[in-house]
């Protein structure tokens, strides 16, 4: 039996595998504790989906939020990750740790597919180095274990890309069907994350022309588009049945309206938005060390690789994410997790740079270790994992005073309509209101819809926001909100049945 000789460009030192395991294991230190920031708002919605499934049964077509009063049902994305978390909660008990475990599992699936894609286009060693970069990038460190659906969408998007590449190269119908399944799930969970894949798919088709390759490339895209269209039809029907809450300030009847996704030209012409995104790209997506590696990957001679070349593929993927940014610009500005699709092309660029340096010992190994050290300990990382203890402790105080099943309106210094942060942590359902919008007619309207309580949380850092004086007769409790011996704010609880005339009293 002849032993295959591994070409120099494909040799992967064994210690790189150990480094990869260590980088992946960093997430294990952040699986416990309350939901944290940035964007605990979105995580509370995800965690409530799974908790409600665990308690009331898994209905993938009708998930529930905690901020629609007694109506509850509202759909954001196809809740497959939340359903998996619910199964774990039923088996082992409730807790956000299971949302994090599911998110981490999908991150690892996305990692496996990314490694496979990189091996197809850049060879074994460059793929291994790119995967190490993927594991180290700061934005991925945080969101890979957050209660988010984004890495589930990313995993299925990577599955679409990998299986479509294999389908075109090998004229394989099974891979085309697997790509269609991955694309369908990605589109139903988070359709924008499919858009960055179109340029690399087009480049791969150009490298494997012919009617068979075209058909095998079209099948996954057609399946993805059909699944998205059917899912959006269902989403619009379910969300359209929500009650008319237009009497609530800031409410919009259409959930997730088009303008929220796409914005307008004026938003794209404001320098502040571009600066904000640019800072994230530099410090959280690639890091300054990664920028240097990406530059090296473009400047230095690459190892031989199958067509299309790894540089061209990385450029195509990056162009796809640029189109994604331009199309969904407002969401990219507001939410840093919308930069998750940039992680893969950024890591591929960094991996190509590391692979080019690897042929100049010991520059490659040294560059890798420096990059990992910078990425893991980057100055922007400390803003991650911040726990909003005011809302955590206030939620516990509300839960101790509001009976289960009672609807409660909540308000704090940052409350907006659809804000789940206090309600989720209190494990209660109701409405979230801005403090400046608390008026007798509004509270009377909510009381008529079943609201029994109003919980107002004040924060000394916002001295201008306080409960209006007309609520005083309805107050049943005023307690300090503390954590670790420090007073963070105050919870004031009001019984809307005892309020003054017009404030909710009956």
Secondary structure as UniProt FT lines:
FT   HELIX           8..10
FT   HELIX           14..25
FT   HELIX           26..30
FT   STRAND          36..37
FT   HELIX           40..56
FT   TURN            60..61
FT   TURN            69..70
FT   HELIX           80..92
FT   HELIX           96..122
FT   HELIX           124..136
FT   HELIX           138..143
FT   TURN            144..145
FT   HELIX           150..170
FT   HELIX           173..190
FT   HELIX           192..195
FT   HELIX           197..207
FT   HELIX           211..240
FT   TURN            246..247
FT   TURN            249..250
FT   TURN            255..256
FT   HELIX           258..262
FT   HELIX           265..268
FT   HELIX           271..280
FT   HELIX           281..286
FT   HELIX           287..299
FT   HELIX           310..327
FT   HELIX           329..334
FT   HELIX           336..339
FT   TURN            340..341
FT   HELIX           342..358
FT   TURN            361..362
FT   HELIX           363..376
FT   TURN            379..380
FT   HELIX           381..383
FT   TURN            384..385
FT   STRAND          386..387
FT   HELIX           389..401
FT   TURN            404..405
FT   STRAND          407..411
FT   TURN            413..414
FT   TURN            417..418
FT   HELIX           421..426
FT   STRAND          430..432
FT   HELIX           435..437
FT   HELIX           440..448
FT   TURN            449..450
FT   STRAND          451..459
FT   HELIX           460..462
FT   TURN            463..464
FT   HELIX           469..474
FT   STRAND          475..483
FT   TURN            484..485
FT   STRAND          486..495
FT   HELIX           496..498
FT   TURN            501..504
//
